[in-house]
């Protein structure tokens, strides 16, 4: 016996195994009765697998942690502010003013001895690299999900998943 009912009751449509029911009370399920359910289930499973792989790929690019997204956002804001402030205004800032305006960058200046400009450039280069890698990961995941959703059979959905390359 398979793991799924093979017949339904004529009276209420309940799915049952035929054992113990008179032939007049049951009818066999159509041969493809479970196909749509199987197709949807497999699609959901494969889409979830794509999402897990996308997260693993992102984690390889960006440091994980509760406060890490805050740190990234603050550094991005400091880069933006630094690149958009007039040089004479920046030059006129005292060290405490620079520290208040660029706390992450100035902390790194203190730790490394590098100039503020060097630290900002390092932040900017890291952001550009991460942004490019994450954009690529996102595009691959989106394309994969579209292919899986467009496939009309379970085997085609599995083939679409198997065809994904993450680089």
N, C-alpha and C positions, 0 to 999 in steps of 0.2 A: 504494500500500500504506500502511495506517495505521501508527502507531508501536507498535501492540500486536499480538500474535499473534491470529489469527482462528479457529484450530482447536486441538484437542488430540489427542494420539495416544491411540488406544483402549487400547493396551497398558499405558502407564504414566501417562497423564494429562498429560504434558508439553505445554506450550503451544507451538504452532508455526504458521508460515505454511503453507498447503497446497501450495505449490510444491515439486515433487519427491517428494511422498508419494502413494501410490496411494489412491484414495477409500476403499478398504476399511480403511486403517490410521488414518484420521482422522475426526473428527466436528466439525462447526461448533460454535463456542461459542454459547450462548444469546444472544439479542439484548441482554439486560440483564446480561451476565456481569460487566462492569466497573462497573456502577452502584454497588454497595455500596462498592467501593474508591474510586471517584470521590467518593462522598458523604463517606466518612470523611476522605479527603485534603482535600477542600474545607473540611470542618468544622475540621480541624486548622490549616489555613492561616488561616482567619478568626479562630479563637480566639487564635492567635499574634499576629495583627494587633491584636486587642483588647488583648492584654497589652502590646504595644509602645506602643500609643497611651496606655494607662493609665500606663505608666512615663514617657512624655513629659509627660503631664498632671501627674503628681506632681513631676517635675523642675521644672515651671514654678512650683510652690508651695514646694518645699523646695530649698535649696542642696545641690548634689551635692558629694561629696568624701569622701575616706577617713575623715577625722576628724570630719566634720560631724554624723553621727548621734550620736557621742559628745558633742559640744558640745550638741546638742539635748537629749539625755538628761540631761546635767548641769544644764542650765538648768531643765528640768522638775523635777528633784529639788530645786533651790534654791527654785523657786517653791513647791513643795509644803511644803518645810521652813519657809519664811518664813511661809506662810499658817497653819501649824499650831503655831508656837511662841508661847508666851505673850508678850504685849507687854513685860512687865516683864523677862523674861529677855533678850529681844532688846535692850532699852534698856541692860541691864547689860553687854552684850558690848563688849569693847574693839575697836578697829579691827583689830588682828591676829587677834583671835578671829572677827570678822565676815569677814575676808579668808579665814581658814581654812575657815569654814563656808559661805561664799558666794563662791567664787573668781571665777566668771564675772561675777556681778553686781557685785562690788567692783571688778573690773578695769574694768568699764564705768563705774562711779561715778568711778573715777580718771580715765578717759579723757574723760568728758562733764561731770563736775562735778555731775551730777544726784544726787538722794538715792537711797539704797538702795530705798526704797519706790517711787520713780518707775521705777527700772530694773526691779524685780520686776514692777511693773504692765505695763511695756512687754513684758517676756518673756511674761507671762501673756496679754496681748492677741494677741501674735504666735502663740502656741501655739493659742489658741482659733480664730483665723482659719485657720491651717493645718489644724487638726483638722477644721473644718467643710468646707473645700474638699476635703481628702483623703477624707473620709467620702463626700462627694457623688461624687467620681471612682470610689471603690470600688463604690458602689451602682450606678452607671451600667454599669461593667464587668461586674459580677455579673449584672445584668439582661440585658445584651447576650449574654453567654455562655449564659445559660439559653435565650434566644430562638433562638440559633444551634443549640444542641444539640437543641432541641425540633422544629426545622424538619425535615421529612421528605424534602425534595428539595434538590438543589443550588441551584436558583434561589430556593427559599424561604430557604435559609441565607444566600445572598447578599443577599436582600432584608432579612433580619433585621439583617445587618451594616450595610447601607446606611441603615437606619432609626435607627441610634444617633446621638444628639445628646449631646455632651459638656458641655453647659452647663445 
